[in-house]
Amino acid sequence: MADTIIADDLRYPVGRFRPHAPGPSRRAANIADIAALPERIRAAVARLDDRQLDTTYRPGGWTVRQVVHHVADSHMNAFIRLKLALTEPEPTIKPYDENAWAALADVRLPIEISLGLIDGVHRRWDAINASLQEADYARLWTHPEHGKTFTIDYLLQNYAWHSRHHVAHITALRARENW
């Protein structure tokens, strides 16, 4: 049991995602977490060398480099999902195999490439978040792997958590390794 708790702590350093009841203050906090991600992830990887970037954040986990590239992939997908939900009636999004993506050749590229993508996607995402009206948060989209519809409010909650989750993977590793 103790080994499971330790492994879970390394895998979920901010805890597992738990959706919460929507409301203006929580929504504002989620939007702030999403907006802060580019700066927070840059700070988390600052001054790491290639050896450190190629270190896994936990046994059996991705390397720091893979995490950064994954965040770019994931947040580009989230931004597209948001735009689909805002422009189409209950669209069905396209899922992807994040582990397969994390094994492709582009994850060996310098992280600055994905950090730049994160910067750009988040500037655009911030602009859309700032324009959302109350009714927009209830707009629906379908995730076929889950067989459920979700709201834009849920998407914001999930990606606010996702932002904190992956930054914490890196910062917790840095703390453990005294980097």
Contacts in CASP RR format, 6 or more apart in sequence:
PFRMAT RR
TARGET T0000
AUTHOR 0000-0000-0000
METHOD contacts of the structure
MODEL  1
MADTIIADDLRYPVGRFRPHAPGPSRRAANIADIAALPERIRAAVARLDD
RQLDTTYRPGGWTVRQVVHHVADSHMNAFIRLKLALTEPEPTIKPYDENA
WAALADVRLPIEISLGLIDGVHRRWDAINASLQEADYARLWTHPEHGKTF
TIDYLLQNYAWHSRHHVAHITALRARENW
7 58 0 8 1.000
7 59 0 8 1.000
10 57 0 8 1.000
10 58 0 8 1.000
10 59 0 8 1.000
10 172 0 8 1.000
11 58 0 8 1.000
11 61 0 8 1.000
12 165 0 8 1.000
13 165 0 8 1.000
13 168 0 8 1.000
13 169 0 8 1.000
13 172 0 8 1.000
14 161 0 8 1.000
14 164 0 8 1.000
14 165 0 8 1.000
14 168 0 8 1.000
15 165 0 8 1.000
17 157 0 8 1.000
17 158 0 8 1.000
17 161 0 8 1.000
17 162 0 8 1.000
17 165 0 8 1.000
19 154 0 8 1.000
19 157 0 8 1.000
19 158 0 8 1.000
20 26 0 8 1.000
20 157 0 8 1.000
22 137 0 8 1.000
22 151 0 8 1.000
22 153 0 8 1.000
22 157 0 8 1.000
26 157 0 8 1.000
27 137 0 8 1.000
27 153 0 8 1.000
27 156 0 8 1.000
29 160 0 8 1.000
30 156 0 8 1.000
30 157 0 8 1.000
30 159 0 8 1.000
30 160 0 8 1.000
31 129 0 8 1.000
31 156 0 8 1.000
31 160 0 8 1.000
32 160 0 8 1.000
33 160 0 8 1.000
33 161 0 8 1.000
33 163 0 8 1.000
33 164 0 8 1.000
34 122 0 8 1.000
34 125 0 8 1.000
34 126 0 8 1.000
34 129 0 8 1.000
34 156 0 8 1.000
34 159 0 8 1.000
34 160 0 8 1.000
34 163 0 8 1.000
35 122 0 8 1.000
35 126 0 8 1.000
35 129 0 8 1.000
36 163 0 8 1.000
37 71 0 8 1.000
37 75 0 8 1.000
37 118 0 8 1.000
37 122 0 8 1.000
37 163 0 8 1.000
37 167 0 8 1.000
38 115 0 8 1.000
38 118 0 8 1.000
38 119 0 8 1.000
38 120 0 8 1.000
38 122 0 8 1.000
40 163 0 8 1.000
40 167 0 8 1.000
41 68 0 8 1.000
41 71 0 8 1.000
41 115 0 8 1.000
41 118 0 8 1.000
41 163 0 8 1.000
41 166 0 8 1.000
41 167 0 8 1.000
41 170 0 8 1.000
42 115 0 8 1.000
44 167 0 8 1.000
44 170 0 8 1.000
44 171 0 8 1.000
44 174 0 8 1.000
45 53 0 8 1.000
45 64 0 8 1.000
45 68 0 8 1.000
45 111 0 8 1.000
45 115 0 8 1.000
45 170 0 8 1.000
48 64 0 8 1.000
48 174 0 8 1.000
48 179 0 8 1.000
52 64 0 8 1.000
52 177 0 8 1.000
52 179 0 8 1.000
53 63 0 8 1.000
53 64 0 8 1.000
53 65 0 8 1.000
53 68 0 8 1.000
53 111 0 8 1.000
54 63 0 8 1.000
54 64 0 8 1.000
54 65 0 8 1.000
55 63 0 8 1.000
55 64 0 8 1.000
55 173 0 8 1.000
55 177 0 8 1.000
56 62 0 8 1.000
56 63 0 8 1.000
57 63 0 8 1.000
57 64 0 8 1.000
57 67 0 8 1.000
57 169 0 8 1.000
57 170 0 8 1.000
57 172 0 8 1.000
57 173 0 8 1.000
58 169 0 8 1.000
58 173 0 8 1.000
62 70 0 8 1.000
62 102 0 8 1.000
64 111 0 8 1.000
64 169 0 8 1.000
64 170 0 8 1.000
64 173 0 8 1.000
65 107 0 8 1.000
65 108 0 8 1.000
65 111 0 8 1.000
66 102 0 8 1.000
66 107 0 8 1.000
67 166 0 8 1.000
67 169 0 8 1.000
67 170 0 8 1.000
68 111 0 8 1.000
68 114 0 8 1.000
68 115 0 8 1.000
69 102 0 8 1.000
69 106 0 8 1.000
69 107 0 8 1.000
69 109 0 8 1.000
69 111 0 8 1.000
69 114 0 8 1.000
70 98 0 8 1.000
70 101 0 8 1.000
70 102 0 8 1.000
70 107 0 8 1.000
70 166 0 8 1.000
71 114 0 8 1.000
71 118 0 8 1.000
71 162 0 8 1.000
71 163 0 8 1.000
71 166 0 8 1.000
72 114 0 8 1.000
72 115 0 8 1.000
72 116 0 8 1.000
72 117 0 8 1.000
72 118 0 8 1.000
72 121 0 8 1.000
73 96 0 8 1.000
73 98 0 8 1.000
73 101 0 8 1.000
74 98 0 8 1.000
74 159 0 8 1.000
74 162 0 8 1.000
75 118 0 8 1.000
75 121 0 8 1.000
75 122 0 8 1.000
75 125 0 8 1.000
75 159 0 8 1.000
75 162 0 8 1.000
75 163 0 8 1.000
76 117 0 8 1.000
76 121 0 8 1.000
77 93 0 8 1.000
77 96 0 8 1.000
78 125 0 8 1.000
78 155 0 8 1.000
78 158 0 8 1.000
78 159 0 8 1.000
78 162 0 8 1.000
79 121 0 8 1.000
79 124 0 8 1.000
79 125 0 8 1.000
79 128 0 8 1.000
80 93 0 8 1.000
81 93 0 8 1.000
81 141 0 8 1.000
81 155 0 8 1.000
82 125 0 8 1.000
82 128 0 8 1.000
82 152 0 8 1.000
82 155 0 8 1.000
83 128 0 8 1.000
84 91 0 8 1.000
84 93 0 8 1.000
84 141 0 8 1.000
85 91 0 8 1.000
85 139 0 8 1.000
85 140 0 8 1.000
85 141 0 8 1.000
85 152 0 8 1.000
85 155 0 8 1.000
86 128 0 8 1.000
86 136 0 8 1.000
86 139 0 8 1.000
86 152 0 8 1.000
90 140 0 8 1.000
90 141 0 8 1.000
90 142 0 8 1.000
90 149 0 8 1.000
91 141 0 8 1.000
91 142 0 8 1.000
92 141 0 8 1.000
92 142 0 8 1.000
92 143 0 8 1.000
92 144 0 8 1.000
93 141 0 8 1.000
93 142 0 8 1.000
93 143 0 8 1.000
93 144 0 8 1.000
95 143 0 8 1.000
95 144 0 8 1.000
95 145 0 8 1.000
101 107 0 8 1.000
129 156 0 8 1.000
132 152 0 8 1.000
136 152 0 8 1.000
137 151 0 8 1.000
137 152 0 8 1.000
137 153 0 8 1.000
137 156 0 8 1.000
138 151 0 8 1.000
138 152 0 8 1.000
138 153 0 8 1.000
139 151 0 8 1.000
139 152 0 8 1.000
140 149 0 8 1.000
140 150 0 8 1.000
140 151 0 8 1.000
141 149 0 8 1.000
141 150 0 8 1.000
141 152 0 8 1.000
141 155 0 8 1.000
142 148 0 8 1.000
142 149 0 8 1.000
142 150 0 8 1.000
143 149 0 8 1.000
143 150 0 8 1.000
173 179 0 8 1.000
END
